[in-house]
Structures are given as C-alpha cells and as structure tokens.
Amino acid sequence: MTRVMQGRSGGSSLPRLQAGREPGHNHAAGENEVQMIRLFFAAFLPAFLALLLASAPARAAQCGGDFNAFLAAMAREAQAAGVSRAVIETAFAGVALDQNVLAFDRRQRGTFRKSFEEYTATRVNPSRVNRGRQALQKHAQLLARVEAQYGVPKELLVAIWGLESDYGAGDIGKLPVVRVLATMAHDCRRTERFQGELIAALKILQRGDLTLNTMIGAYAGELGQTQFLPSNYIKYGVDYDGDGRIDLRRSVPDVLASTANLLKSNGWQRGQPFGEGTANFQAMREWNNSELYRRVMHYFAERLASGR
C-alpha cells in the first residue's frame, strides 16, 4: 500500500517513467500515460482498500472510553463469533456500566490473605460439614454414577458444591450476568479475558441453556451452583439429566457432572491422591488458582470422607 501511494505522489514509479523518456519522445503521449495511471488509481484504489478491510480479522473491542461504543464493538465481535443479531440486541438492550461491580472486584484482592486456619474456620464449619454428609447420602446414586464416569471422588465434588453455594441453597448471585461481564470487559485491567466471557455468555443464551432472565450470577459473572464462568460453562457443561439443555442453576445432575468433567478434562487422575504436591492438586488449578483455596477443598473432602 505504501508503494502505491508513493507512486501517486512522485516518490516511486511515476518519476522514473517521466525521467526515462527517450529523446524525441512525444510529450503529449507521455502526459496521457500519466493521466491514465492517475485515473486507474482513482477508480480502483478505493475498492481495493475496501476489499482489504473486509478481509482483515476483526480487532478486539477497545476498552475504556464510551461504554455504548464499546458495546457496539462487542456486538460486532459476537456476530463474527457466530452469535445471532437477535440474541445480541436482546441481551445488550438497556445494559449500562455497573460501578458496584468494579468496586467489588477491587476489594476482592484481599480475599485470600487469611491463613489456612482462619479460612477453614469460616468455610468448613460443623454445620456445613454435616449438611455435606447429608448431601452425600441424599445423592448417593447420582454421585456414584458421576464418580464412576469421571473418576473424581464424590467427597471432593460435594466439598466444592458446599464451598461454592452451600449445596445450592446459598447465594449463587443476583446480578444480570451480561451487565456484569460487559462492565468487566470495558474495564481495561482484564478486558481480553472478560470480552471472551461476555461472548461465551451470549452463546449460552443462543444455545438455550439459560434465558436472559435466568442468567443471573455473581460479581465476576460466575453462574450456577458451582460458580462456572461462561467459558467453562460452554467447554465443560454436561446435560446429565438428559433434558436437552445444560442448567447449572437448577439441575443437580448437571451441576455435579459438569464439575467432575471440568476436573477430568484438566488432567484429573482417577484413584490418585489430591493433596498438595500431587498431580491432581495441580489439576484443581483450573477450578481455582489459589493454593489456599485448593488446600481447603482437599481438607473439606477429607473431613467428609473420614466422618470427622
């Protein structure tokens, strides 16, 4: 493109064409040649540029700045990723920046500054352990099937379920996930990650697993009883109850099987220990990167298995 433009301004081929005339060459003919070249570029260069732009890959939406302009760019990205215009327009209608989401996200940095003892004292209390044992009994057949299929111990699945949502009875979020993810994506700290999560959320809507009214979640856009981010919902979600959709908000079979599938898909080794220093402890990083949180998951599962 640079060479073409230089030719028009006299920095490349045109000067050589004029300077290279042989003695006696007709001056009018030379001017006609120059004029024809200029007309050629004037006629075809705009079309050539349009073709290049049309074939160029879509650029990521620019974070920061005007929020509505950002949403418009995200709409184009989502369409390029296969989400229908109707789903996008419905999902983005009335969406506004949520400053409470940003404030909560900034406060989260201190969550895992507690010691292991301090954290387990609040998260693995006697009441939660007792209810975990009740869940093991109530869902014994389902858990046995899931463990046989995916190789993840039932005690660990129930421990995760208890930590994330108190076995589905606790708070699994009250915020519209599209608004949360659009806010987080617009913020420039982790825009690339949350742009991907926003598009994944739109794909969940398009697939029909959740509706806009039921796509309610937590402050980082996590969904369901074991708090899946939308991208993990898409990658690891399992329709274990066979009703034709993956519902991690209300279907216990889908919740437990999807949780097990995430761990298996990330290197879980059947029948092997999962405490610190093991391969399975590393596989649990996909669930939570915090070493402290994974230690708590292991401790809780051991409490459930031992009956203590």
Secondary structure, DSSP 4 states (H G I P E B T S, - for coil): -HHHHHHHHTSSHHHHHHHTPPTT--HHHHHHHHHHHHHHHHHHHHHHHHHHHHHSPPPPPPPSS-HHHHHHHHHHHHHHTT--HHHHHHHHTT----HHHHHHHHHGGGGGGS-HHHHHHHHS-HHHHHHHHHHHHHTHHHHHHHHHHH---HHHHHHHHHHHHTTTTS----EEHHHHHHHHHHSTTSHHHHHHHHHHHHHHHHHTSS-TTT-EE-TT--BTTTTB-HHHHHHH---TT-SSS--TTT-HHHHHHHHHHHHHHTT--TT---STTSHHHHHGGGT---HHHHHHHHHHHHHHHHT-
